[in-house]
Amino acid sequence: MPMLKVGDEAPDFTVKTHRGDEVSLSDYRGKNVILWFYPKADTPG
Amino acid sequence: MEENRRFAEKFGYQFPLLCDTERKIGMAYGACDSPDAQYARRISYVISPEGKIAQVYEKVSAATHPEELLKNL
């Protein structure tokens, strides 16, 4: 899948977190959000 | 989720780790090539307060990326 580009609307999502609660991107409206993908928990790189 | 919980506790992370088990976010953001991809690529985005993509990082080094992000915010 191609990456998104600067200026694109960030697709909203709702997902479970490591704490077991749910979070949506839209919960963070009004704030800067860093969305950082990683392959697997606690792997080097 | 259990792996992410241990990861967060080990390093005392104060932010949520998202459990994208179905690769929905990975697919929407171009971090995975298919829903059954084993892993997501190590990429990142900064999303503006208005919900737009503000910065795109296609290649991220875990060691130096936090500093890079803070500098550009």
Backbone of each chain as nested JSON, in Angstrom:
{
  "chains": [
    {"id": "A", "residues": [
      {"number": 1, "name": "MET", "atoms": {"N": [0.85, -1.199, 0.0], "CA": [0.0, 0.0, 0.0], "C": [0.879, 1.241, 0.0]}},
      {"number": 2, "name": "PRO", "atoms": {"N": [0.516, 2.245, -0.802], "CA": [1.311, 3.485, -0.797], "C": [1.123, 4.244, 0.515]}},
      {"number": 3, "name": "MET", "atoms": {"N": [2.111, 5.012, 0.873], "CA": [1.988, 5.829, 2.08], "C": [1.133, 7.048, 1.782]}},
      {"number": 4, "name": "LEU", "atoms": {"N": [0.617, 7.643, 2.826], "CA": [-0.148, 8.886, 2.677], "C": [0.826, 10.035, 2.437]}},
      {"number": 5, "name": "LYS", "atoms": {"N": [0.282, 11.133, 1.927], "CA": [1.124, 12.285, 1.631], "C": [0.751, 13.459, 2.53]}},
      {"number": 6, "name": "VAL", "atoms": {"N": [1.702, 14.375, 2.639], "CA": [1.449, 15.584, 3.42], "C": [0.201, 16.276, 2.871]}},
      {"number": 7, "name": "GLY", "atoms": {"N": [-0.698, 16.65, 3.749], "CA": [-1.934, 17.32, 3.343], "C": [-3.128, 16.385, 3.248]}},
      {"number": 8, "name": "ASP", "atoms": {"N": [-2.86, 15.072, 3.144], "CA": [-3.968, 14.104, 3.103], "C": [-4.726, 14.119, 4.433]}},
      {"number": 9, "name": "GLU", "atoms": {"N": [-5.998, 13.823, 4.344], "CA": [-6.801, 13.616, 5.554], "C": [-6.304, 12.325, 6.217]}},
      {"number": 10, "name": "ALA", "atoms": {"N": [-5.998, 12.374, 7.51], "CA": [-5.546, 11.166, 8.202], "C": [-6.747, 10.265, 8.463]}},
      {"number": 11, "name": "PRO", "atoms": {"N": [-6.747, 9.039, 7.938], "CA": [-7.908, 8.147, 8.137], "C": [-8.149, 7.887, 9.623]}},
      {"number": 12, "name": "ASP", "atoms": {"N": [-9.387, 8.062, 10.047], "CA": [-9.694, 7.813, 11.466], "C": [-9.709, 6.306, 11.727]}},
      {"number": 13, "name": "PHE", "atoms": {"N": [-9.471, 5.938, 12.948], "CA": [-9.518, 4.528, 13.33], "C": [-9.856, 4.434, 14.803]}},
      {"number": 14, "name": "THR", "atoms": {"N": [-10.361, 3.301, 15.188], "CA": [-10.572, 2.971, 16.593], "C": [-9.924, 1.62, 16.823]}},
      {"number": 15, "name": "VAL", "atoms": {"N": [-9.126, 1.532, 17.864], "CA": [-8.347, 0.32, 18.057], "C": [-8.09, 0.128, 19.548]}},
      {"number": 16, "name": "LYS", "atoms": {"N": [-7.851, -1.101, 19.932], "CA": [-7.496, -1.373, 21.324], "C": [-6.027, -1.036, 21.577]}},
      {"number": 17, "name": "THR", "atoms": {"N": [-5.758, -0.555, 22.767], "CA": [-4.376, -0.258, 23.131], "C": [-3.825, -1.383, 24.006]}},
      {"number": 18, "name": "HIS", "atoms": {"N": [-2.557, -1.263, 24.35], "CA": [-1.922, -2.291, 25.197], "C": [-2.544, -2.337, 26.585]}},
      {"number": 19, "name": "ARG", "atoms": {"N": [-3.292, -1.279, 26.956], "CA": [-3.93, -1.264, 28.281], "C": [-5.309, -1.913, 28.244]}},
      {"number": 20, "name": "GLY", "atoms": {"N": [-5.778, -2.257, 27.032], "CA": [-7.066, -2.913, 26.903], "C": [-8.219, -1.963, 26.645]}},
      {"number": 21, "name": "ASP", "atoms": {"N": [-7.948, -0.641, 26.698], "CA": [-9.01, 0.323, 26.389], "C": [-8.988, 0.618, 24.882]}},
      {"number": 22, "name": "GLU", "atoms": {"N": [-9.996, 1.371, 24.435], "CA": [-10.052, 1.702, 23.016], "C": [-9.679, 3.152, 22.809]}},
      {"number": 23, "name": "VAL", "atoms": {"N": [-9.035, 3.417, 21.709], "CA": [-8.654, 4.785, 21.395], "C": [-8.96, 5.047, 19.919]}},
      {"number": 24, "name": "SER", "atoms": {"N": [-9.378, 6.278, 19.636], "CA": [-9.627, 6.681, 18.249], "C": [-8.721, 7.853, 17.915]}},
      {"number": 25, "name": "LEU", "atoms": {"N": [-8.347, 7.923, 16.659], "CA": [-7.548, 9.075, 16.252], "C": [-8.304, 10.369, 16.544]}},
      {"number": 26, "name": "SER", "atoms": {"N": [-9.615, 10.339, 16.342], "CA": [-10.401, 11.561, 16.522], "C": [-10.404, 12.056, 17.966]}},
      {"number": 27, "name": "ASP", "atoms": {"N": [-10.031, 11.181, 18.915], "CA": [-9.907, 11.623, 20.314], "C": [-8.828, 12.701, 20.457]}},
      {"number": 28, "name": "TYR", "atoms": {"N": [-7.936, 12.754, 19.483], "CA": [-6.759, 13.634, 19.583], "C": [-6.888, 14.887, 18.735]}},
      {"number": 29, "name": "ARG", "atoms": {"N": [-8.106, 15.168, 18.259], "CA": [-8.314, 16.414, 17.52], "C": [-7.841, 17.584, 18.385]}},
      {"number": 30, "name": "GLY", "atoms": {"N": [-7.141, 18.537, 17.749], "CA": [-6.64, 19.68, 18.5], "C": [-5.236, 19.469, 19.037]}},
      {"number": 31, "name": "LYS", "atoms": {"N": [-4.694, 18.269, 18.804], "CA": [-3.326, 17.985, 19.259], "C": [-2.518, 17.425, 18.101]}},
      {"number": 32, "name": "ASN", "atoms": {"N": [-1.216, 17.617, 18.195], "CA": [-0.337, 16.909, 17.261], "C": [-0.283, 15.452, 17.672]}},
      {"number": 33, "name": "VAL", "atoms": {"N": [-0.315, 14.564, 16.685], "CA": [-0.234, 13.125, 16.962], "C": [0.948, 12.542, 16.191]}},
      {"number": 34, "name": "ILE", "atoms": {"N": [1.762, 11.772, 16.877], "CA": [2.793, 10.988, 16.198], "C": [2.283, 9.563, 16.094]}},
      {"number": 35, "name": "LEU", "atoms": {"N": [2.161, 9.082, 14.867], "CA": [1.71, 7.714, 14.631], "C": [2.905, 6.944, 14.092]}},
      {"number": 36, "name": "TRP", "atoms": {"N": [3.426, 6.085, 14.931], "CA": [4.694, 5.414, 14.625], "C": [4.426, 3.906, 14.544]}},
      {"number": 37, "name": "PHE", "atoms": {"N": [4.646, 3.363, 13.373], "CA": [4.455, 1.928, 13.174], "C": [5.753, 1.199, 13.488]}},
      {"number": 38, "name": "TYR", "atoms": {"N": [5.624, 0.01, 14.025], "CA": [6.812, -0.819, 14.253], "C": [6.43, -2.274, 14.015]}},
      {"number": 39, "name": "PRO", "atoms": {"N": [7.417, -3.078, 13.625], "CA": [7.1, -4.45, 13.193], "C": [6.575, -5.327, 14.317]}},
      {"number": 40, "name": "LYS", "atoms": {"N": [7.206, -5.237, 15.476], "CA": [6.883, -6.176, 16.537], "C": [7.42, -5.572, 17.823]}},
      {"number": 41, "name": "ALA", "atoms": {"N": [6.724, -5.822, 18.914], "CA": [7.12, -5.206, 20.179], "C": [8.546, -5.588, 20.562]}},
      {"number": 42, "name": "ASP", "atoms": {"N": [9.302, -4.565, 20.954], "CA": [10.621, -4.78, 21.545], "C": [11.582, -5.518, 20.608]}},
      {"number": 43, "name": "THR", "atoms": {"N": [11.617, -5.091, 19.344], "CA": [12.601, -5.635, 18.407], "C": [13.542, -4.506, 18.009]}},
      {"number": 44, "name": "PRO", "atoms": {"N": [14.774, -4.817, 17.668], "CA": [15.746, -3.757, 17.386], "C": [15.492, -3.059, 16.059]}},
      {"number": 45, "name": "GLY", "atoms": {"N": [15.98, -1.847, 15.967], "CA": [15.865, -1.083, 14.717], "C": [15.405, 0.293, 15.034]}}
    ]},
    {"id": "B", "residues": [
      {"number": 1, "name": "MET", "atoms": {"N": [-1.615, -8.164, 22.229], "CA": [-1.791, -7.104, 23.231], "C": [-0.851, -7.338, 24.409]}},
      {"number": 2, "name": "GLU", "atoms": {"N": [-0.689, -8.596, 24.771], "CA": [0.188, -8.937, 25.887], "C": [1.642, -8.525, 25.592]}},
      {"number": 3, "name": "GLU", "atoms": {"N": [2.076, -8.75, 24.353], "CA": [3.442, -8.359, 23.973], "C": [3.624, -6.852, 24.082]}},
      {"number": 4, "name": "ASN", "atoms": {"N": [2.609, -6.11, 23.618], "CA": [2.703, -4.66, 23.69], "C": [2.677, -4.169, 25.13]}},
      {"number": 5, "name": "ARG", "atoms": {"N": [1.895, -4.848, 25.971], "CA": [1.815, -4.432, 27.375], "C": [3.195, -4.582, 28.039]}},
      {"number": 6, "name": "ARG", "atoms": {"N": [3.822, -5.717, 27.789], "CA": [5.154, -5.943, 28.374], "C": [6.173, -4.935, 27.847]}},
      {"number": 7, "name": "PHE", "atoms": {"N": [6.067, -4.647, 26.544], "CA": [6.964, -3.69, 25.899], "C": [6.82, -2.321, 26.576]}},
      {"number": 8, "name": "ALA", "atoms": {"N": [5.583, -1.89, 26.772], "CA": [5.325, -0.574, 27.373], "C": [5.814, -0.524, 28.811]}},
      {"number": 9, "name": "GLU", "atoms": {"N": [5.613, -1.607, 29.534], "CA": [6.02, -1.623, 30.946], "C": [7.539, -1.639, 31.082]}},
      {"number": 10, "name": "LYS", "atoms": {"N": [8.168, -2.376, 30.185], "CA": [9.632, -2.475, 30.238], "C": [10.274, -1.097, 30.123]}},
      {"number": 11, "name": "PHE", "atoms": {"N": [9.714, -0.258, 29.242], "CA": [10.332, 1.043, 28.991], "C": [9.556, 2.195, 29.62]}},
      {"number": 12, "name": "GLY", "atoms": {"N": [8.482, 1.89, 30.326], "CA": [7.718, 2.937, 31.009], "C": [7.054, 3.915, 30.059]}},
      {"number": 13, "name": "TYR", "atoms": {"N": [6.592, 3.428, 28.893], "CA": [5.973, 4.334, 27.92], "C": [4.705, 4.956, 28.475]}},
      {"number": 14, "name": "GLN", "atoms": {"N": [4.568, 6.253, 28.239], "CA": [3.399, 6.985, 28.723], "C": [2.362, 7.188, 27.62]}},
      {"number": 15, "name": "PHE", "atoms": {"N": [2.579, 6.594, 26.469], "CA": [1.645, 6.753, 25.349], "C": [1.048, 5.381, 25.01]}},
      {"number": 16, "name": "PRO", "atoms": {"N": [-0.112, 5.368, 24.377], "CA": [-0.724, 4.067, 24.069], "C": [-0.028, 3.36, 22.916]}},
      {"number": 17, "name": "LEU", "atoms": {"N": [0.154, 2.069, 23.056], "CA": [0.6, 1.228, 21.948], "C": [-0.646, 0.616, 21.331]}},
      {"number": 18, "name": "LEU", "atoms": {"N": [-0.811, 0.805, 20.035], "CA": [-2.037, 0.371, 19.373], "C": [-1.868, -1.058, 18.875]}},
      {"number": 19, "name": "CYS", "atoms": {"N": [-2.875, -1.873, 19.139], "CA": [-2.796, -3.281, 18.762], "C": [-3.551, -3.488, 17.452]}},
      {"number": 20, "name": "ASP", "atoms": {"N": [-2.86, -3.256, 16.369], "CA": [-3.469, -3.298, 15.03], "C": [-3.431, -4.723, 14.504]}},
      {"number": 21, "name": "THR", "atoms": {"N": [-4.136, -5.604, 15.212], "CA": [-4.013, -7.038, 14.928], "C": [-4.538, -7.411, 13.546]}},
      {"number": 22, "name": "GLU", "atoms": {"N": [-5.478, -6.628, 13.027], "CA": [-6.013, -6.946, 11.692], "C": [-5.358, -6.099, 10.604]}},
      {"number": 23, "name": "ARG", "atoms": {"N": [-4.346, -5.343, 10.988], "CA": [-3.587, -4.509, 10.037], "C": [-4.461, -3.453, 9.369]}},
      {"number": 24, "name": "LYS", "atoms": {"N": [-5.537, -3.051, 10.055], "CA": [-6.415, -2.043, 9.44], "C": [-5.724, -0.694, 9.355]}},
      {"number": 25, "name": "ILE", "atoms": {"N": [-5.05, -0.31, 10.439], "CA": [-4.363, 0.988, 10.43], "C": [-3.149, 0.9, 9.5]}},
      {"number": 26, "name": "GLY", "atoms": {"N": [-2.456, -0.225, 9.585], "CA": [-1.292, -0.414, 8.719], "C": [-1.655, -0.305, 7.247]}},
      {"number": 27, "name": "MET", "atoms": {"N": [-2.798, -0.862, 6.871], "CA": [-3.244, -0.785, 5.475], "C": [-3.66, 0.644, 5.132]}},
      {"number": 28, "name": "ALA", "atoms": {"N": [-4.397, 1.29, 6.008], "CA": [-4.889, 2.642, 5.725], "C": [-3.746, 3.64, 5.583]}},
      {"number": 29, "name": "TYR", "atoms": {"N": [-2.646, 3.367, 6.29], "CA": [-1.531, 4.315, 6.3], "C": [-0.328, 3.83, 5.498]}},
      {"number": 30, "name": "GLY", "atoms": {"N": [-0.503, 2.745, 4.771], "CA": [0.586, 2.293, 3.898], "C": [1.769, 1.712, 4.63]}},
      {"number": 31, "name": "ALA", "atoms": {"N": [1.542, 1.146, 5.795], "CA": [2.642, 0.518, 6.533], "C": [2.702, -0.986, 6.261]}},
      {"number": 32, "name": "CYS", "atoms": {"N": [1.613, -1.528, 5.708], "CA": [1.563, -2.959, 5.394], "C": [1.112, -3.11, 3.94]}},
      {"number": 33, "name": "ASP", "atoms": {"N": [1.56, -4.18, 3.311], "CA": [1.167, -4.412, 1.924], "C": [-0.095, -5.249, 1.801]}},
      {"number": 34, "name": "SER", "atoms": {"N": [-0.428, -5.992, 2.839], "CA": [-1.656, -6.777, 2.802], "C": [-2.145, -6.996, 4.227]}},
      {"number": 35, "name": "PRO", "atoms": {"N": [-3.451, -7.306, 4.371], "CA": [-3.998, -7.484, 5.72], "C": [-3.351, -8.643, 6.465]}},
      {"number": 36, "name": "ASP", "atoms": {"N": [-2.755, -9.595, 5.722], "CA": [-2.106, -10.694, 6.441], "C": [-0.58, -10.524, 6.485]}},
      {"number": 37, "name": "ALA", "atoms": {"N": [-0.125, -9.296, 6.242], "CA": [1.308, -9.019, 6.368], "C": [1.757, -9.371, 7.788]}},
      {"number": 38, "name": "GLN", "atoms": {"N": [2.913, -9.985, 7.864], "CA": [3.371, -10.404, 9.187], "C": [3.759, -9.206, 10.049]}},
      {"number": 39, "name": "TYR", "atoms": {"N": [4.397, -8.232, 9.42], "CA": [4.878, -7.074, 10.165], "C": [4.525, -5.78, 9.444]}},
      {"number": 40, "name": "ALA", "atoms": {"N": [4.471, -4.712, 10.215], "CA": [4.35, -3.381, 9.63], "C": [5.752, -2.825, 9.389]}},
      {"number": 41, "name": "ARG", "atoms": {"N": [5.874, -1.978, 8.397], "CA": [7.159, -1.29, 8.198], "C": [7.338, -0.214, 9.26]}},
      {"number": 42, "name": "ARG", "atoms": {"N": [8.583, 0.12, 9.524], "CA": [8.895, 1.111, 10.556], "C": [8.824, 2.505, 9.935]}},
      {"number": 43, "name": "ILE", "atoms": {"N": [7.617, 3.037, 9.865], "CA": [7.403, 4.364, 9.291], "C": [6.685, 5.205, 10.33]}},
      {"number": 44, "name": "SER", "atoms": {"N": [6.631, 6.513, 10.107], "CA": [5.838, 7.32, 11.033], "C": [5.237, 8.523, 10.329]}},
      {"number": 45, "name": "TYR", "atoms": {"N": [4.227, 9.051, 10.984], "CA": [3.554, 10.258, 10.512], "C": [3.396, 11.22, 11.67]}},
      {"number": 46, "name": "VAL", "atoms": {"N": [3.391, 12.503, 11.347], "CA": [2.88, 13.491, 12.288], "C": [1.545, 13.946, 11.733]}},
      {"number": 47, "name": "ILE", "atoms": {"N": [0.519, 13.9, 12.575], "CA": [-0.831, 14.299, 12.179], "C": [-1.147, 15.605, 12.895]}},
      {"number": 48, "name": "SER", "atoms": {"N": [-1.617, 16.572, 12.126], "CA": [-1.831, 17.916, 12.666], "C": [-3.06, 17.94, 13.568]}},
      {"number": 49, "name": "PRO", "atoms": {"N": [-3.196, 19.002, 14.36], "CA": [-4.393, 19.139, 15.217], "C": [-5.695, 19.123, 14.422]}},
      {"number": 50, "name": "GLU", "atoms": {"N": [-5.623, 19.436, 13.119], "CA": [-6.815, 19.422, 12.266], "C": [-7.063, 18.044, 11.645]}},
      {"number": 51, "name": "GLY", "atoms": {"N": [-6.203, 17.07, 11.933], "CA": [-6.418, 15.731, 11.415], "C": [-5.865, 15.498, 10.025]}},
      {"number": 52, "name": "LYS", "atoms": {"N": [-4.908, 16.318, 9.624], "CA": [-4.253, 16.122, 8.314], "C": [-2.839, 15.595, 8.527]}},
      {"number": 53, "name": "ILE", "atoms": {"N": [-2.358, 14.901, 7.504], "CA": [-0.965, 14.446, 7.543], "C": [-0.055, 15.666, 7.418]}},
      {"number": 54, "name": "ALA", "atoms": {"N": [0.786, 15.878, 8.424], "CA": [1.658, 17.056, 8.429], "C": [3.094, 16.687, 8.068]}},
      {"number": 55, "name": "GLN", "atoms": {"N": [3.527, 15.504, 8.47], "CA": [4.883, 15.057, 8.137], "C": [4.849, 13.553, 7.878]}},
      {"number": 56, "name": "VAL", "atoms": {"N": [5.717, 13.129, 6.962], "CA": [5.797, 11.719, 6.581], "C": [7.247, 11.268, 6.724]}},
      {"number": 57, "name": "TYR", "atoms": {"N": [7.445, 10.154, 7.412], "CA": [8.798, 9.599, 7.549], "C": [8.782, 8.171, 7.027]}},
      {"number": 58, "name": "GLU", "atoms": {"N": [9.463, 7.962, 5.898], "CA": [9.423, 6.641, 5.26], "C": [10.459, 5.688, 5.819]}},
      {"number": 59, "name": "LYS", "atoms": {"N": [11.478, 6.243, 6.404], "CA": [12.503, 5.378, 6.945], "C": [12.855, 5.918, 8.318]}},
      {"number": 60, "name": "VAL", "atoms": {"N": [12.655, 5.099, 9.319], "CA": [12.771, 5.573, 10.68], "C": [13.799, 4.73, 11.423]}},
      {"number": 61, "name": "SER", "atoms": {"N": [14.74, 5.395, 12.046], "CA": [15.649, 4.697, 12.945], "C": [15.157, 4.919, 14.366]}},
      {"number": 62, "name": "ALA", "atoms": {"N": [14.904, 3.834, 15.055], "CA": [14.345, 3.964, 16.404], "C": [15.278, 4.758, 17.31]}},
      {"number": 63, "name": "ALA", "atoms": {"N": [16.575, 4.692, 17.036], "CA": [17.538, 5.364, 17.905], "C": [17.481, 6.882, 17.764]}},
      {"number": 64, "name": "THR", "atoms": {"N": [17.307, 7.374, 16.539], "CA": [17.428, 8.821, 16.326], "C": [16.097, 9.498, 16.017]}},
      {"number": 65, "name": "HIS", "atoms": {"N": [15.062, 8.718, 15.778], "CA": [13.805, 9.319, 15.321], "C": [13.14, 10.237, 16.359]}},
      {"number": 66, "name": "PRO", "atoms": {"N": [13.134, 9.873, 17.64], "CA": [12.48, 10.777, 18.597], "C": [13.063, 12.187, 18.561]}},
      {"number": 67, "name": "GLU", "atoms": {"N": [14.378, 12.261, 18.46], "CA": [15.028, 13.566, 18.419], "C": [14.638, 14.329, 17.153]}},
      {"number": 68, "name": "GLU", "atoms": {"N": [14.621, 13.594, 16.037], "CA": [14.247, 14.18, 14.754], "C": [12.823, 14.745, 14.815]}},
      {"number": 69, "name": "LEU", "atoms": {"N": [11.918, 13.962, 15.394], "CA": [10.526, 14.403, 15.5], "C": [10.395, 15.648, 16.352]}},
      {"number": 70, "name": "LEU", "atoms": {"N": [11.062, 15.64, 17.498], "CA": [10.944, 16.77, 18.419], "C": [11.466, 18.047, 17.769]}},
      {"number": 71, "name": "LYS", "atoms": {"N": [12.506, 17.891, 16.986], "CA": [13.098, 19.045, 16.318], "C": [12.123, 19.637, 15.313]}},
      {"number": 72, "name": "ASN", "atoms": {"N": [11.348, 18.78, 14.666], "CA": [10.473, 19.237, 13.584], "C": [9.058, 19.591, 14.036]}},
      {"number": 73, "name": "LEU", "atoms": {"N": [8.747, 19.362, 15.295], "CA": [7.375, 19.659, 15.751], "C": [7.19, 21.15, 15.987]}}
    ]}
  ]
}
